[in-house]
């Protein structure tokens, strides 16, 4: 085999070399060496590029695997958190009266309740004691889990206060304020205590005496009578953080045929939206309530829902929303 190859080499190369003089042979050998070296450099460079690309692909694969692992962990934790919140929602719904239960006290009524998160810092309460019906709407500090925890504490406190006696709304506020202060403002001092509290409106309706009593902390009571919207404002006193010397006001008004009452948190009026991306504001809400008060309770709820959805547009909901309307 080697003899044959050498013969072939002689046949191919020798005729070429035989035609060259000494300098030509040297030039031929030099150019051949340069060509081989250049080819080696090209192949070496391509090999290094392929190796580098392979290494980068391996690093990317490892990074993608790490990202996928972290994503799976986050999905797992997120599912656990969501499942916990959904269970907390069931607990909160069990404590807050259903709309059906509310209608046992006021057959012509609606509840527009739209939490920002799974659980809510807004809540409502209704009960009847000694022929007097109590309706409560409250907006706890924050929303989500902190607000929901505060709402459940507030619900239990309010229920216990009303069940223990037959108090006026202002007495309910006084007792509620004292209990929240006792629960959160420990010996560590006011500056170190939890700063949570709630805005609240309490309405007591005596259908036999045809009287309505109201007391509130920041939240108002609206009622439409003879085509006019009336407002009773709550005191600017923070439940759970009342300063010595401050006192809540008990308001009284008669109950007349055709009256419709509205109690609400500030989430609806504080929602951003519209052409100028501004808050809905109380004046728009008052006008809206006056406009829809003659409609059925289901239509009023639907209008409130559709209106705020259109107002929000692409904006996210910033707070829990609660509006209750009822005819005694």
Secondary structure, DSSP 8 states (H G I E B T S, - for coil): -HHHHHHHHIIIIIHHHHT--HHHHHHHHHHHHHHHHHHHHHHHHHHHHHHHHHHHHHHHHHHHHHHHHHHHHHHHHHHHHHHHHHHHHHHHHHHS--HHHHHHH-SSEEEEEE-SSSS-SEEEEEEEETTEEEEEEEEESSSHHHHHHHHHHHHHHHHHHHHHS---HHHHHHHHHHHHHHHH--TT-GGGS----EEEEEEEEETTTTEEEEEEEB--EEEEETTEEEEE--BS--BT---TT-----EEEE--TT-EEEEE-STTTT-EETTTTEE--HHHHHHHHHHHTTS-HHHHHHHHHHHHHHHHTT----S-EEEEEE--
